[in-house]
Amino acid sequence: MSKPENRPDEPPARSPADRTDDTDDQHDPGIDGLSVLGHTVRHALDHVECFPRPDGCIRVRFKTEEVSSICPVTGQPDLSSVVVDYGPEAWCVESKSLKLYLWSFRDRPVFAEALAAEIANEIHASARPHWVRVVVTQRPRGGIELQTTSELGGSAPPENPTS
């Protein structure tokens, strides 16, 4: 399914079919386009939501140790850490929606390489950053740790040695 096109000054669009309404409607999200922030959500999301980039915000990095998926060969659970690093242009990714998006992988058979690429594609399509880098580090299985990186939209600046 293709995503609707937007001008750079508009929030990334989602069709009504992309949204789910399993939220607590007692709260107003406060920012147009954010459907999960401020609401009770009891399900995974198939997308991330975005808000306008604040002036001066040049890099955003999310880290989590809590991403689970299923090995497509053995059916065993795979546990991974994920780092999402991007240079926002006009939009930033809202963290609760990212958490719920990452939750969507918990019952999905996916190789770590495909997991990194899919997350990078979602961030790139939704927030349209200058660049995005996603690093997935799968916990050791059989004594081997796997780390894979997906980059889109250009090269990320060098890592900050203090982070």
QUIKAWO-V630045 format. One record per residue. N is the residue number from 1. SS is DSSP state (A for helix, B for strand, O for the rest). PHI is phi in degrees with one decimal (999 if undefined). D_CENTER is the distance of its C-alpha to the mean C-alpha in Angstrom with 2 decimals. Layout:
N:SS:PHI:D_CENTER
N:SS:PHI:D_CENTER
This chain:
1:O:999:17.96
2:O:-87.0:17.59
3:O:-92.7:15.80
4:O:-61.2:18.27
5:O:-84.9:19.07
6:O:-135.3:19.22
7:O:-75.7:21.14
8:O:-59.3:19.40
9:O:-87.9:20.87
10:O:-106.6:19.40
11:O:-65.2:16.08
12:O:-55.9:13.89
13:O:-88.5:15.77
14:O:-131.4:15.11
15:O:-73.1:18.20
16:A:-56.1:19.70
17:A:-68.5:19.11
18:A:-78.3:15.30
19:O:-97.7:15.80
20:O:-119.7:17.21
21:O:-112.9:19.80
22:O:-88.1:19.83
23:B:-125.9:19.67
24:O:-82.8:22.45
25:O:-82.9:23.96
26:O:-83.0:25.99
27:O:-118.5:23.65
28:O:-91.6:23.09
29:O:-62.7:19.56
30:O:83.5:21.39
31:O:-124.3:19.06
32:O:-54.7:19.17
33:O:92.4:16.17
34:O:-100.6:14.61
35:O:-101.7:15.57
36:O:-107.1:14.25
37:O:-64.3:15.01
38:O:86.7:18.58
39:O:-117.9:18.79
40:O:-82.2:19.18
41:B:-124.0:16.67
42:O:-116.1:17.66
43:O:-150.8:15.40
44:O:-74.7:11.98
45:O:-110.4:10.10
46:O:-99.8:9.57
47:O:-156.5:7.47
48:O:-106.5:5.85
49:O:-109.8:8.96
50:B:-130.5:10.44
51:B:-135.4:13.71
52:B:-60.8:16.29
53:O:-68.2:16.11
54:O:-68.8:18.96
55:O:-55.2:21.74
56:O:88.0:21.69
57:O:-81.6:17.96
58:O:-113.6:17.60
59:O:-152.8:14.84
60:B:-130.6:11.85
61:B:-134.9:10.85
62:B:-109.8:8.92
63:B:-132.2:10.68
64:B:-146.8:11.08
65:B:-105.4:13.88
66:B:-119.0:13.24
67:B:-102.0:11.32
68:B:-119.5:13.92
69:B:-148.6:14.61
70:B:-117.3:17.99
71:O:-65.5:19.98
72:O:-70.3:20.98
73:O:-95.7:24.43
74:O:-96.7:25.54
75:O:79.2:23.55
76:O:-80.0:23.13
77:B:-71.5:20.05
78:B:-112.3:17.97
79:B:-110.9:16.53
80:B:-137.6:14.13
81:B:-99.3:12.85
82:B:-133.2:9.59
83:B:-119.5:9.58
84:B:-110.3:7.10
85:B:-128.0:9.92
86:B:-150.8:10.58
87:B:-106.5:13.69
88:O:-65.5:13.34
89:O:-96.6:16.03
90:O:-112.0:16.47
91:B:-131.0:13.18
92:B:-116.4:10.85
93:B:-81.8:7.56
94:O:-79.3:9.07
95:A:-67.6:8.40
96:A:-65.2:9.87
97:A:-66.4:7.81
98:A:-64.0:4.60
99:A:-58.1:7.49
100:A:-70.5:8.79
101:A:-66.8:6.17
102:A:-63.2:6.47
103:A:-62.3:10.04
104:O:-65.3:10.50
105:O:-86.5:11.11
106:O:-60.1:13.98
107:O:-114.7:16.66
108:O:-105.3:15.58
109:B:-74.5:17.57
110:O:-156.3:15.55
111:O:-72.2:16.59
112:A:-58.6:14.58
113:A:-62.8:14.90
114:A:-69.6:13.51
115:A:-62.1:10.54
116:A:-61.3:9.74
117:A:-65.6:10.66
118:A:-66.4:8.76
119:A:-64.8:5.23
120:A:-60.1:7.09
121:A:-62.4:8.67
122:A:-65.1:6.18
123:A:-62.7:5.38
124:A:-64.4:9.11
125:A:-71.9:10.31
126:A:-85.0:9.04
127:A:-95.3:9.72
128:O:47.9:12.18
129:O:-74.6:12.36
130:O:-61.2:15.39
131:B:-156.6:13.55
132:B:-143.6:10.35
133:B:-130.1:10.82
134:B:-122.6:8.96
135:B:-116.8:11.60
136:B:-110.5:11.97
137:B:-116.1:15.28
138:B:-86.1:16.81
139:B:-60.0:19.59
140:B:-56.7:23.03
141:B:-133.0:24.58
142:O:66.2:28.15
143:O:82.9:28.06
144:B:-115.7:25.50
145:B:-89.9:22.17
146:B:-114.2:19.77
147:B:-128.5:17.43
148:B:-134.4:15.66
149:B:-125.7:14.02
150:B:-124.2:12.48
151:B:-126.6:13.17
152:B:-137.2:13.33
153:O:78.0:15.37
154:O:111.1:17.80
155:O:-84.1:18.29
156:O:-73.2:16.74
157:O:-64.9:19.60
158:O:-56.6:21.17
159:O:-63.2:19.80
160:O:-80.6:21.43
161:O:-64.9:23.88
162:O:-91.0:23.85
163:O:-94.8:20.19
